[in-house]
Amino acid sequence: MLASDSDILRKAQEWKEAGRDVALATVVETWGSAPRPVGSHLVIDSEGNFLGSVSGGCVEGDVITEALDMIAMGGRNILEFGVADETAWRAGLSCGGRIRVFVQSIDANRADRLAAFNAERATRRPCILMTNIASGKQRLVRAADVDSEPMADILKERLRLGKSGIVEWGGEELFLRVETPPVRLVVIGAVHVSQMLAPIVSLAGFDMIIIDPRNAFATPERFPGVQLIAEWPEVALASLHLDHYTAMVLLTHDPRIDDQGLTEALRADCFYIGALGSRKTHANRLERMRAKGFGDAVLKRIHAPIGLDIGAVSPAEIAVSIAGEIIADLHRKALRVDTEKAA
């Protein structure tokens, strides 16, 4: 499986700390049907070892050659590949896409910035690594410090969207490598749907935690490789620190268990909250939440019945519909079918 871009940045740090000479290639802009998104990385050492991808294999050879030159010279360069380039055509960009790749050797100062960037990610603290394309100078902006930045509005929007990219500021071209915590999915209920959901969200890159006080349900045999907490939600959630990068899914059908998780999710800034059950079940759920003091504006955050309306019936299909709805909320995109209905 292809390593994540955050894994690649950690590897770049490890290689540098191990004494290797290293360069990092980053996709900073794309147009059309580009094979890899902005922010994709490829790390290369002086022996030609590499990890990651900037084009899914299309132009890696040329990028690696350039990276080796940058390591030797201690420099940086911008490469652009598109449909008009013979190399890109031969390699697979003939679909009409174009990519712009920034290649830069990693010196001691940049290695320090990279280590600080990786440290922020490890503690689930959002941050932005800003790179001046012309000079190669970098600095790290932590989310807690954004308000004091001249570009505060731009940086806040990028953090909200979790979107890396090029911006123009003060006549300079800056690449903002945005790092937000990995999406964390907290599931209340170690049930059959949860078993189907676990491999799906793992492939999507989500961290999954399952909470269920019923020891017979929350077992490693039923959920291999998944973090399990066999406690009541009010106990388990106290140490998890729910945040804007957390999705909460309620699947037990038991109000004694689900309502505890729902209460905490509504109090937190979870980007997604979904609950299994019929419309009648949900109506009763809303009444219980109103009795706890939650208003209708807050209760509208709950997706119920849970999942995209794709006619899902089996646990596996329901899991697919749930994963799809979480991803749609994460990226805040209207579904095509909804857009067509509105038109």
N, C-alpha and C positions, 0 to 999 in steps of 0.2 A: 504493500500500500504506500502511496506517495506520502512522504512526511509533510506535516503541516508547516506553514511558513514560520510559525513561532518555534517549532522544533528546529527548523533550519537556522534561525537566529541563535538559538542556544548552542547548536553545533558549531556555528561560526565562533562563538565565544570560547567554547571548549578547545577548538583547534588553535586559536590564537594563544590561549593560556598554556597550551602544550608546547608552544614555541614554533608553531608552523607559521609560514608566511601565507596570508589569506587575502582574498578579494571577495567582494559581495556584489552580485548583480541583482538589480531590482526592477521590476516592471513599474514604470512611473506614469505611463499614459497608454491608453488603448483606444482604437477606433474600429468600428465594425465588428466582425466576428472574430475577435482576438481569442486565441486558445487558452490564455491564462489571465486572471484578473489583475488589476492594479494592486501592488503590494506583494506580488509573488516574488520569491527569492530563489537564488541559486548561489551557493557558497562554493568556492574553489580554492584549493591550496596550490602551492608552487610545484607540487608533483603531479598536478592534473587530476587529483581526487576531487570529486564534487558531490553535492547533495542538493536536491530540489529541482525546480524547473521554472523557466520563464516563458516557455512556449509549448510545453507538452512534448518536447523532443524536436520541434521544428528547426530551431536555429541555435540550439545549445552549443553545437560545435564551434560556431563563430564567436559566440559569447565567451566560451571558455578560452579560446585563443586570445581574445581581447583581454580577458581577466589576467591571464598569465603575463601579458605585456604590462598591465597596470601594476601587478605585483613586482615585476622587475624594475619599473620606473618610479613606483610609488605615486601613481597618478590616478586620474579618473577620466571617464569619457562617456558620452551619450551615443548609443547605437539605435538606429531605427530600421525596422524591417517591415516590408509591406508587399502588396501584390505585385508591385512593379520591380521588386528586387529578384533577380534570378535565384539567389540563394534561398530566399523565403519561398518562392514559387516551387522550387525543387523540393524544399523541406516540408511544405504543407500549409503555407499561408495563402494558398490560391483562392481561398473562400472569400477574400476581399478584406481581411482584417489587417490592421497595422498595429505594431507595438513599438514603444519607446523604452529602451532599457538603459538604466544608469549603472555603470560599472565603476567600482571604486575600491582601491586597496584599503585594508584595515590597518591603520597605524596605531600607536599606543593610545593616543587621545580618543580616536574613534572606538577603540576596543573598550575604553572606560565607559563611553556613552552606551555602547551596546550592552555591557554588563549591567549598567544601571537600568536600562530599558527592560532587560530580562528579569531583573529583580522586582521591578514594579509589577510585571505580569504575574510572577510567581505568587504575589500576595493579593491578586485580584484588584489591583489599583489601576484604573485607566490612565493612559499617558499618550503623549505624541512625541515622536522623534522627528525633529525638523532638520532637513538637509537643504542647504543652499546649493542648487544645481551648478551654478557657475564656479563657486569657490570650494565646494565640498565641505564647508564648515557645518558642524552639527551641534544641536543642543536639545536637551530633553525638557519637555514641559509636562509636569505632573498635573493631573486633573484638579488637585487641590489648589494649584497656583494659577489656574487659567484666568481668573477674574482680574489679575494684575497685568495681564498681557495686552499689548496694543491690539492684537488680533483676536481679542477674547470672543467676540461673536462668531467669528469663523471657526475658531477652535472648539467652541461649545457645540456648534452644529455638527462638526466632524465627529466629535466624541459621541454625540447623541445617535448619529447614524452608524458609527463604527466604520467610517469610510475613509480610506487612504486616498491621496491624490495630490495633484499639482495645484498650487494657488499662486497668484501674482500679488506681491505686497511690496510697496515702496520701490517699485521698479525692479524687484528681484523675483526670480522664479524659485519657489520653495516646494519641496516635496514633503508632505506630511504623512509619515508612517504612523497610522493610528492603531493603538493597541487597546482593545477593550477586553474584559475578562471573558473566558470561554463561556458560552451559554451553559447554564446549569439547570438541569431539569430535576425538580423534586417531585416525586410521585408518592402520593399517599395511597397505599394499598398494594401489597405483593400478590396481585391477582393475575389471571391468564392474560388479560390485555397488556399488563405490565411486562410479562414475559415476551410478548410479541414486539412491544415498543422498544425494549432494551437494545437489540441489535440495530434497529432502524436509526435511533438517535445517536448511537455510537458511530455509525457510518457518516452521519451528518456532523460529527465532531462535537457533540454535546457531552458534558459531564452529567451522569445520571446518579441520583441517590433515591433509594426506595425506603420509605418509612412505613412500618406496620408493626403494631404491638403483638400481633399474633405470631408466635414463634413457629407454628406449624407452616405458616405461609412464607415468612421471610427467612428462607434457607439458602445457603450457597449452592446447593444442588439445583434449585429451581432458577437461580440467578447467578450463574458463573461469571466472575469478573465484574460484578456490579456492587457498588457500595450499598450495604444494607444496614439499617438502624432499626433494631427490634425494640422500639420504644413508642410510647404514645406521642403523637405529633407535638403537643405542647412541651414535652421534654426534649425531643430530638431537635426541634427547630430553634431552641434557645441558643445553640452553639453554631448554627449554620449562617446566621447573619444574612437573611434574605436581602437581595438588592435588585436594581433595575435590570440586571443581566440574568435573572432567575425566572424560570417558568414553573408554575405549580399546577399539577394535575391531580385530581381527586377521583379515585376509582373504587372505593370500597363499597359504596351503596349504604354504608352505615353512618348515620349522622353523628354518632358518638365519636367516630374516628375522623371522618371527613371534615366536620365542622371545626374541629380544632385547627386543622391545616388551613382551611378557608379563612378563618378569622385572622391568622397570622399573615396570610398572603394579601388580604385586603388592607391590612395595616401597613404592609411594606409596599415598595414600589416595583413589585414583580411586573415584568412586561406582558406576561400572559398568565391567565388563570382559567382553567377549564374543569368542568365537573360532569361526571357521567350520570345519566339518569334521564327519565322522561320529562316532558314539560310539566306534568303534575308534580313530579318529584322536585323539580327545580322551583316551582311556585312555593312549595312548602319550605324549601331551603331558604328562599328569599325572605319569607316571613320570620324564620328563625334568626336570620342575620339582621333584619330590621329590629327585632327585639333586643339585639345586642348593641343597637345604636347606629347601624350603618344606614346611610341614606341611599336613595335610588341612584344618584349620580355615581356613587362608588360601586354599587351592585351591578351596574351596567358593564363593568369590567369583566364580569364572569361570562365565559363562553359555555352555554348550556342550552340544549344538549351539546356535548363536546364534539369537536372534530368538524372537518369540512363535510358539507352535504353531498356525499358521493354515493349514497345508498349502501354504506358499509353495514355488514351484518355479522361476519365472523370476527373473532378477536383480532386476527391479523389485519383484516380490512379496517377495523376500528382504529387499530394502532397506526396504520398508514394515514387515516384521516386526521388523527390527532397530530401526528408529526407534521403533516402538511399545514395545518392551521397554525401551529407554533411557528413554523418557518415564515408563513405569510405575515404573522404579527411581528415577528422579529424584524423583517425588512419593511414593514408597514406599506405593503403593496396591495392595492385592490385586486381581487381575483378577476381574471378576464371575463368569466361568466357574469359576475356581478356588474362589471363595467358595461357589458353588452346589454344586460337587462335594464340598466339605468338609461342607456341610450334609446 
